[in-house]
């Protein structure tokens, strides 16, 4: 039983550290036609500025790069800036041509070297997009999703109880 105590403590610390790691970084990102506007993916013809608005949390002085690509993969805009702490940033993205020609664009936000967010957007008439066909969820899949949503928090609670019980047993034996 004494062997379980270190294992339970290690598992608890792993879950705690993973939760902290997931809370850091870019928490949300969207594009808009104003510095503090609502999320948009469709912009009118002749748009000259598209704002990339990002919320970040607990950043340990991490570089964030914003790149805008045209439909051919050419980089139209790129900016890298270090972020520390938590906050909201609005970055005005532009092109060298004065306005974004009608078409499809991709904005990638990189956290360090890795893509943290990708946003696909259009200027002018949107390009034809495939129509999604509705899928039916089987009863087995619905049950699996319900069990999964319950099992993970239940396992974490049971692990915490096990660790508390193991610590109590170790301290009571002394």
Backbone as CSV, one residue per row, in Angstrom:
resi,resn,N_x,N_y,N_z,CA_x,CA_y,CA_z,C_x,C_y,C_z
1,UNK,0.815,-1.194,0.000,0.000,0.000,0.000,0.860,1.260,0.000
2,UNK,2.015,1.207,0.670,2.882,2.382,0.714,3.444,2.704,-0.666
3,UNK,3.484,1.732,-1.562,3.963,1.984,-2.926,2.950,2.802,-3.719
4,UNK,1.701,2.720,-3.360,0.674,3.459,-4.078,0.711,4.952,-3.786
5,UNK,1.219,5.321,-2.628,1.235,6.735,-2.254,2.052,7.566,-3.244
6,UNK,3.301,7.199,-3.541,4.057,8.017,-4.506,3.413,8.020,-5.903
7,UNK,2.855,6.901,-6.292,2.211,6.828,-7.606,1.002,7.762,-7.646
8,UNK,0.191,7.729,-6.599,-0.992,8.595,-6.555,-0.599,10.063,-6.533
9,UNK,0.438,10.404,-5.787,0.903,11.789,-5.741,1.442,12.215,-7.104
10,UNK,2.200,11.348,-7.758,2.747,11.661,-9.077,1.629,11.872,-10.098
11,UNK,0.621,11.036,-10.061,-0.500,11.186,-10.990,-1.250,12.490,-10.736
12,UNK,-1.453,12.817,-9.489,-2.150,14.068,-9.158,-1.361,15.286,-9.632
13,UNK,-0.056,15.267,-9.413,0.772,16.380,-9.867,0.786,16.476,-11.388
14,UNK,0.788,15.342,-12.064,0.753,15.348,-13.526,-0.527,15.993,-14.032
15,UNK,-1.653,15.631,-13.458,-2.934,16.223,-13.861,-2.937,17.718,-13.579
16,UNK,-2.426,18.132,-12.432,-2.376,19.543,-12.085,-1.492,20.325,-13.049
17,UNK,-0.297,19.809,-13.353,0.616,20.507,-14.255,0.070,20.561,-15.675
18,UNK,-0.594,19.506,-16.123,-1.196,19.514,-17.457,-2.299,20.556,-17.537
19,UNK,-3.085,20.702,-16.481,-4.147,21.706,-16.458,-3.568,23.118,-16.524
20,UNK,-2.482,23.350,-15.811,-1.835,24.662,-15.828,-1.268,24.946,-17.211
21,UNK,-0.631,23.956,-17.831,-0.035,24.144,-19.161,-1.099,24.456,-20.203
22,UNK,-2.254,23.808,-20.117,-3.314,24.052,-21.083,-3.934,25.431,-20.919
23,UNK,-3.847,26.023,-19.738,-4.445,27.332,-19.484,-3.588,28.470,-20.037
24,UNK,-2.320,28.195,-20.390,-1.430,29.226,-20.877,-1.544,29.363,-22.382
25,UNK,-1.253,30.544,-22.896,-1.191,30.741,-24.332,-2.311,31.599,-24.856
26,UNK,-2.595,31.426,-26.151,-3.649,32.182,-26.808,-4.975,31.519,-26.477
27,UNK,-5.838,32.226,-25.780,-7.109,31.642,-25.361,-8.201,31.814,-26.405
28,UNK,-8.131,32.879,-27.211,-9.088,33.044,-28.303,-8.501,34.010,-29.319
29,UNK,-8.988,33.894,-30.552,-8.540,34.784,-31.614,-9.641,34.894,-32.652
30,UNK,-9.796,36.111,-33.202,-10.754,36.309,-34.288,-10.329,37.511,-35.119
31,UNK,-10.990,37.674,-36.258,-10.728,38.798,-37.144,-11.932,39.724,-37.132
32,UNK,-11.678,41.013,-37.388,-12.768,41.990,-37.410,-12.383,43.159,-38.298
33,UNK,-13.362,44.016,-38.599,-13.092,45.212,-39.383,-12.818,46.428,-38.511
34,UNK,-12.895,46.264,-37.192,-12.548,47.327,-36.250,-11.640,46.740,-35.172
35,UNK,-10.848,47.577,-34.484,-9.897,47.054,-33.494,-10.533,46.290,-32.336
36,UNK,-11.804,46.580,-32.030,-12.461,45.885,-30.921,-13.782,45.264,-31.371
37,UNK,-13.850,44.888,-32.641,-15.104,44.416,-33.225,-15.388,42.950,-32.991
38,UNK,-16.570,42.564,-33.453,-17.015,41.180,-33.364,-16.317,40.340,-34.423
39,UNK,-16.327,39.022,-34.210,-15.669,38.096,-35.129,-16.314,38.136,-36.508
40,UNK,-15.463,38.184,-37.544,-15.928,38.187,-38.933,-15.034,37.271,-39.754
41,UNK,-15.612,36.645,-40.771,-14.821,35.900,-41.748,-15.176,36.339,-43.168
42,UNK,-16.089,37.273,-43.301,-16.502,37.807,-44.601,-16.345,39.321,-44.564
43,UNK,-15.489,39.857,-45.460,-15.224,41.295,-45.499,-15.633,41.840,-46.866
44,UNK,-16.072,43.095,-46.936,-16.506,43.660,-48.221,-15.318,43.924,-49.156
45,UNK,-15.607,43.998,-50.449,-14.583,44.350,-51.441,-13.972,45.694,-51.072
46,UNK,-12.678,45.846,-51.329,-11.988,47.097,-51.037,-11.504,47.225,-49.607
47,UNK,-11.598,46.173,-48.814,-11.132,46.221,-47.421,-9.632,46.512,-47.402
48,UNK,-9.238,47.495,-46.589,-7.823,47.870,-46.510,-7.136,47.344,-45.251
49,UNK,-7.904,47.157,-44.178,-7.339,46.694,-42.905,-8.247,45.614,-42.331
50,UNK,-7.624,44.526,-41.893,-8.333,43.481,-41.149,-7.609,43.359,-39.815
51,UNK,-8.351,43.446,-38.725,-7.757,43.388,-37.397,-7.754,41.951,-36.879
52,UNK,-6.579,41.501,-36.455,-6.455,40.205,-35.783,-6.490,40.506,-34.287
53,UNK,-7.512,39.998,-33.614,-7.712,40.278,-32.196,-7.480,38.985,-31.423
54,UNK,-6.521,39.022,-30.508,-6.209,37.813,-29.752,-6.232,38.082,-28.260
55,UNK,-6.755,37.110,-27.533,-6.720,37.120,-26.070,-5.682,36.099,-25.655
56,UNK,-4.866,36.466,-24.683,-3.824,35.554,-24.215,-3.808,35.538,-22.690
57,UNK,-3.338,34.410,-22.138,-3.335,34.243,-20.683,-2.047,33.580,-20.228
58,UNK,-1.476,34.122,-19.161,-0.306,33.540,-18.492,0.834,33.246,-19.459
59,UNK,1.122,34.186,-20.346,2.194,34.005,-21.326,3.538,34.282,-20.660
60,UNK,4.491,33.357,-20.781,5.819,33.566,-20.191,6.782,34.218,-21.190
61,UNK,6.493,35.474,-21.619,7.277,36.199,-22.624,7.524,35.310,-23.840
62,UNK,6.438,35.017,-24.516,6.431,34.115,-25.666,6.210,34.924,-26.943
63,UNK,7.005,34.669,-28.007,6.748,35.380,-29.259,5.511,34.837,-29.962
64,UNK,4.670,35.750,-30.444,3.494,35.391,-31.236,3.679,36.030,-32.606
65,UNK,3.579,35.210,-33.641,3.698,35.695,-35.010,2.337,35.617,-35.685
66,UNK,1.956,36.692,-36.356,0.712,36.725,-37.130,1.115,36.807,-38.597
67,UNK,0.629,35.844,-39.396,0.900,35.831,-40.836,-0.405,35.745,-41.594
68,UNK,-0.527,36.573,-42.621,-1.681,36.530,-43.516,-1.190,36.020,-44.869
69,UNK,-1.852,34.969,-45.355,-1.514,34.362,-46.646,-2.656,34.599,-47.631
70,UNK,-2.295,34.796,-48.901,-3.340,34.851,-49.920,-3.682,33.429,-50.359
71,UNK,-4.555,33.315,-51.342,-5.033,32.007,-51.785,-3.936,31.175,-52.451
72,UNK,-2.800,31.795,-52.779,-1.697,31.086,-53.434,-0.580,30.738,-52.452
73,UNK,-0.751,31.087,-51.195,0.248,30.764,-50.179,1.318,31.823,-49.993
74,UNK,1.181,32.961,-50.666,2.150,34.051,-50.507,1.846,34.810,-49.215
75,UNK,2.904,35.180,-48.505,2.739,35.936,-47.262,2.492,37.403,-47.611
76,UNK,1.342,37.922,-47.180,0.990,39.324,-47.420,1.319,40.216,-46.225
77,UNK,1.321,39.626,-45.034,1.560,40.385,-43.809,2.214,39.452,-42.804
78,UNK,3.191,39.975,-42.061,3.822,39.193,-40.993,4.302,40.142,-39.904
79,UNK,3.984,39.783,-38.657,4.433,40.570,-37.503,4.694,39.621,-36.349
80,UNK,5.811,39.808,-35.664,6.140,39.018,-34.486,6.319,39.958,-33.307
81,UNK,5.707,39.591,-32.181,5.805,40.405,-30.973,5.802,39.474,-29.768
82,UNK,6.588,39.814,-28.740,6.596,39.032,-27.499,5.448,39.483,-26.610
83,UNK,4.775,38.502,-25.999,3.682,38.782,-25.077,4.006,38.174,-23.726
84,UNK,3.683,38.910,-22.661,3.899,38.457,-21.299,2.633,38.713,-20.502
85,UNK,2.277,37.756,-19.643,1.108,37.938,-18.799,-0.178,37.621,-19.529
86,UNK,-1.222,38.383,-19.223,-2.537,38.165,-19.817,-3.047,39.477,-20.393
87,UNK,-3.865,39.381,-21.447,-4.420,40.588,-22.031,-5.076,40.330,-23.369
88,UNK,-5.381,41.424,-24.051,-5.975,41.389,-25.380,-5.154,42.298,-26.283
89,UNK,-4.912,41.862,-27.489,-4.140,42.641,-28.448,-4.899,42.694,-29.767
90,UNK,-4.893,43.852,-30.398,-5.520,44.035,-31.704,-4.430,44.474,-32.676
91,UNK,-4.187,43.662,-33.699,-3.124,43.949,-34.663,-3.763,44.248,-36.013
92,UNK,-3.452,45.410,-36.588,-3.970,45.803,-37.897,-3.133,45.130,-38.974
93,UNK,-3.748,44.230,-39.747,-3.043,43.579,-40.849,-3.418,44.281,-42.145
94,UNK,-2.406,44.528,-42.987,-2.602,45.223,-44.249,-1.795,44.512,-45.335
95,UNK,-1.927,44.982,-46.566,-1.120,44.461,-47.666,-0.294,45.600,-48.245
96,UNK,0.705,45.246,-49.021,1.511,46.266,-49.682,0.753,46.950,-50.806
97,UNK,-0.336,46.344,-51.280,-1.099,46.901,-52.390,-2.147,47.912,-51.978
98,UNK,-2.300,48.178,-50.687,-3.264,49.164,-50.227,-4.612,48.580,-49.827
99,UNK,-5.011,47.459,-50.435,-6.268,46.819,-50.064,-6.151,45.325,-50.346
100,UNK,-7.049,44.567,-49.745,-7.082,43.123,-49.978,-7.949,42.867,-51.213
101,UNK,-7.370,42.327,-52.304,-8.200,41.988,-53.465,-9.226,40.915,-53.095
102,UNK,-10.324,40.889,-53.837,-11.343,39.863,-53.583,-10.712,38.481,-53.657
103,UNK,-11.079,37.632,-52.710,-10.552,36.269,-52.683,-10.515,35.705,-51.279
104,UNK,-9.903,34.555,-51.167,-9.799,33.838,-49.897,-8.417,34.064,-49.287
105,UNK,-8.403,34.184,-47.946,-7.165,34.421,-47.208,-7.106,33.493,-45.995
106,UNK,-5.887,33.323,-45.489,-5.675,32.529,-44.281,-4.802,33.349,-43.341
107,UNK,-5.237,33.448,-42.093,-4.424,34.089,-41.056,-4.014,33.013,-40.065
108,UNK,-2.705,32.861,-39.883,-2.177,31.918,-38.900,-1.558,32.693,-37.748
109,UNK,-1.828,32.249,-36.524,-1.183,32.786,-35.339,-0.253,31.703,-34.818
110,UNK,1.027,32.033,-34.741,2.037,31.086,-34.293,2.433,31.434,-32.862
111,UNK,2.454,30.448,-32.010,2.954,30.591,-30.646,4.328,29.950,-30.651
112,UNK,5.369,30.787,-30.639,6.715,30.253,-30.851,6.802,29.782,-32.293
113,UNK,7.114,28.508,-32.493,7.243,27.940,-33.842,5.974,27.255,-34.325
114,UNK,5.012,27.073,-33.448,3.868,26.227,-33.754,2.600,27.036,-34.013
115,UNK,1.784,26.547,-34.942,0.519,27.205,-35.259,-0.431,27.029,-34.079
116,UNK,-0.903,28.148,-33.542,-1.843,28.108,-32.423,-3.278,28.270,-32.908
117,UNK,-3.491,29.055,-33.974,-4.832,29.275,-34.518,-4.713,29.495,-36.024
118,UNK,-5.729,29.047,-36.747,-5.852,29.297,-38.177,-7.252,29.819,-38.437
119,UNK,-7.334,30.935,-39.162,-8.631,31.524,-39.491,-8.679,31.715,-41.010
120,UNK,-9.691,31.147,-41.655,-9.897,31.284,-43.087,-10.971,32.350,-43.296
121,UNK,-10.718,33.296,-44.202,-11.649,34.391,-44.402,-11.661,34.830,-45.864
122,UNK,-12.704,35.570,-46.236,-12.899,36.009,-47.616,-13.100,37.510,-47.685
123,UNK,-12.667,38.068,-48.813,-12.961,39.459,-49.149,-13.787,39.410,-50.428
124,UNK,-14.865,40.197,-50.462,-15.760,40.174,-51.611,-16.715,39.002,-51.500
125,UNK,-17.165,38.512,-52.642,-18.081,37.385,-52.659,-17.342,36.141,-52.171
126,UNK,-17.898,35.417,-51.195,-17.187,34.239,-50.671,-17.061,33.156,-51.735
127,UNK,-15.943,32.453,-51.672,-15.747,31.337,-52.589,-16.716,30.227,-52.227
128,UNK,-17.071,29.460,-53.240,-18.004,28.352,-53.005,-17.392,27.379,-52.009
129,UNK,-18.187,27.036,-51.037,-17.729,26.091,-50.022,-18.590,24.849,-50.091
130,UNK,-18.001,23.692,-49.836,-18.794,22.470,-49.890,-19.910,22.504,-48.852
131,UNK,-21.039,21.960,-49.220,-22.181,21.911,-48.321,-22.033,20.700,-47.410
132,UNK,-22.143,20.930,-46.134,-22.025,19.836,-45.173,-23.319,19.035,-45.172
133,UNK,-23.161,17.749,-45.170,-24.341,16.890,-45.083,-24.512,16.474,-43.635
134,UNK,-25.727,16.561,-43.133,-25.934,16.201,-41.734,-25.685,14.709,-41.517
135,UNK,-25.083,14.432,-40.393,-24.853,13.037,-40.029,-25.688,12.724,-38.808
136,UNK,-26.133,11.509,-38.741,-26.895,11.099,-37.575,-25.950,10.425,-36.597
137,UNK,-26.170,10.687,-35.351,-25.346,10.088,-34.316,-26.051,8.838,-33.821
138,UNK,-25.291,7.756,-33.808,-25.872,6.500,-33.367,-26.118,6.545,-31.858
139,UNK,-27.041,5.718,-31.367,-27.268,5.673,-29.919,-26.010,5.284,-29.149
140,UNK,-25.198,4.402,-29.736,-23.958,3.994,-29.057,-23.005,5.178,-28.915
141,UNK,-22.913,6.031,-29.953,-22.037,7.197,-29.893,-22.533,8.193,-28.858
142,UNK,-23.855,8.374,-28.761,-24.401,9.289,-27.759,-24.082,8.798,-26.351
143,UNK,-24.237,7.502,-26.129,-23.933,6.933,-24.808,-22.452,7.093,-24.506
144,UNK,-21.580,6.816,-25.514,-20.136,6.959,-25.324,-19.788,8.388,-24.919
145,UNK,-20.359,9.390,-25.617,-20.073,10.788,-25.292,-20.535,11.159,-23.891
146,UNK,-21.687,10.643,-23.471,-22.169,10.927,-22.127,-21.272,10.291,-21.080
147,UNK,-20.854,9.054,-21.324,-19.967,8.363,-20.380,-18.620,9.068,-20.322
148,UNK,-18.089,9.461,-21.481,-16.799,10.146,-21.534,-16.851,11.459,-20.766
149,UNK,-17.932,12.226,-20.947,-18.064,13.499,-20.245,-18.180,13.321,-18.741
150,UNK,-18.653,12.185,-18.295,-18.780,11.908,-16.870,-17.516,11.258,-16.322
151,UNK,-16.895,10.366,-17.103,-15.794,9.537,-16.602,-14.546,10.341,-16.257
152,UNK,-14.185,11.321,-17.066,-12.949,12.067,-16.819,-13.022,12.846,-15.503
153,UNK,-14.064,13.650,-15.260,-14.124,14.333,-13.958,-14.257,13.357,-12.786
154,UNK,-15.007,12.265,-12.986,-15.159,11.279,-11.911,-13.819,10.644,-11.581
155,UNK,-13.017,10.332,-12.603,-11.696,9.735,-12.363,-10.795,10.713,-11.618
156,UNK,-10.855,11.991,-11.956,-10.043,12.986,-11.254,-10.452,13.094,-9.793
157,UNK,-11.752,13.084,-9.534,-12.235,13.145,-8.148,-11.804,11.905,-7.375
158,UNK,-11.938,10.736,-7.976,-11.515,9.497,-7.308,-10.015,9.511,-7.027
159,UNK,-9.227,10.044,-7.962,-7.787,10.122,-7.756,-7.455,11.040,-6.580
160,UNK,-8.149,12.154,-6.479,-7.917,13.070,-5.361,-8.283,12.403,-4.037
161,UNK,-9.398,11.684,-4.026,-9.815,10.963,-2.813,-8.777,9.907,-2.446
162,UNK,-8.269,9.183,-3.463,-7.255,8.157,-3.209,-5.989,8.768,-2.630
163,UNK,-5.569,9.903,-3.152,-4.367,10.557,-2.635,-4.587,11.016,-1.198
164,UNK,-5.728,11.610,-0.917,-6.022,12.060,0.444,-6.051,10.882,1.411
165,UNK,-6.682,9.799,0.995,-6.744,8.604,1.845,-5.349,8.036,2.088
166,UNK,-4.507,7.981,1.032,-3.154,7.433,1.167,-2.315,8.298,2.101
167,UNK,-2.446,9.602,1.982,-1.682,10.500,2.881,-2.163,10.311,4.321
168,UNK,-3.473,10.200,4.504,-4.020,9.961,5.838,-3.463,8.677,6.418
169,UNK,-3.421,7.590,5.633,-2.927,6.291,6.123,-1.459,6.368,6.500
170,UNK,-0.674,7.085,5.691,0.758,7.213,5.988,0.959,8.004,7.272
171,UNK,0.237,9.096,7.427,0.380,9.925,8.627,-0.176,9.230,9.864
172,UNK,-1.228,8.442,9.710,-1.834,7.740,10.848,-0.929,6.607,11.333
173,UNK,-0.113,6.036,10.440,0.769,4.932,10.819,1.950,5.419,11.647
174,UNK,2.226,6.667,11.650,3.400,7.187,12.391,3.080,7.443,13.799
